[in-house]
Amino acid sequence: MVGTMNATHDSCCMPTIEQSDLIDLVRETRQRFALSQAEFVAKLGVSFQSVNRWGNGRTQPLSLALKQIESVLHQMGDRGQDLLVQHFST
């Protein structure tokens, strides 16, 4: 399923990503960048518990965390391009 945006993507507001899409985004980003969960949370500057809460639907990531995920995808170049389009395009 393609990521559904509930807000526009601009400098003040990041999109809200559906729960199932968020889980897929986190998993795909970690796999493609060969990051352990500990490395992934360190790269984002969030706690392990935060990522767990995203995965079980208890919370949504803050816009700063989404910006960090987007930044990681940009760093991946071509390997992250499809995820950028799927989850961060307006």
Steps between C-alpha positions, in 0.01 A plus 500: 500500500634842409558738791208728566575856596263678734689829487697689243876463487654839570751652736262518797286189463609147426258245361321258726567148377248221549605246763551208261701723266712626788588146604598419141701823468700431816566138403598581141724789603681285757541210257625709210747691714600178687427661837427314818213641702753658740686664209173619348375668817841660557502637144154650557577625848201324653463226758444133438169538686387770257551274199320219685204730567486595130499133407217406734287802416519670839658816359595670175853628451561868559559709188870520593528120491326489162744762372786283624359194319463711187862616539623140532314413180661794320841377619424163341476658155340271244443225759261725694335684212192277473436528875530879480245509220270252674500660845610863464367624166203732489 
